[in-house]
């Protein structure tokens, strides 16, 4: 059981990271075209449950949410919280 945890965790992080990356890029396009935006709460929740690597990648590649300090603080709190839970499990 313990041997399968890394594979399961890796799969989880991969799937949630892809979802988070897509949510960021979709929100960036919506911001550029004046369409309905993805709530910041949703982006942060996706990061909290394991998608933060994808969120971080999207922030760097599509330059989204990088200049908003209040979001960045919340984002990094969710990263630390996610990693803390991972270390406990």
MONORKA-V729570 format. One record per backbone hydrogen bond with DSSP energy under -1.0 kcal/mol. CO is the residue of the C=O (numbers start at 1). NH is the residue of the N-H. If there is no record, write none. Layout:
co=CO nh=NH
co=CO nh=NH
//
This chain:
co=4 nh=8
co=5 nh=9
co=6 nh=10
co=7 nh=11
co=8 nh=12
co=9 nh=13
co=10 nh=14
co=11 nh=15
co=12 nh=16
co=13 nh=17
co=14 nh=18
co=15 nh=19
co=16 nh=20
co=17 nh=21
co=18 nh=22
co=19 nh=23
co=20 nh=24
co=21 nh=25
co=22 nh=26
co=23 nh=27
co=24 nh=28
co=25 nh=29
co=26 nh=30
co=27 nh=31
co=28 nh=32
co=29 nh=33
co=30 nh=34
co=30 nh=35
co=39 nh=43
co=40 nh=44
co=41 nh=45
co=42 nh=46
co=43 nh=47
co=44 nh=48
co=45 nh=49
co=46 nh=51
co=47 nh=50
co=47 nh=52
co=51 nh=55
co=52 nh=56
co=53 nh=57
co=54 nh=58
co=55 nh=59
co=56 nh=60
co=57 nh=61
co=58 nh=62
co=67 nh=69
co=68 nh=72
co=69 nh=73
co=70 nh=74
co=71 nh=75
co=72 nh=76
co=73 nh=77
co=74 nh=78
co=75 nh=79
co=76 nh=80
co=77 nh=81
co=78 nh=82
co=79 nh=83
co=80 nh=84
co=81 nh=85
co=82 nh=86
co=83 nh=87
co=84 nh=88
co=85 nh=89
//
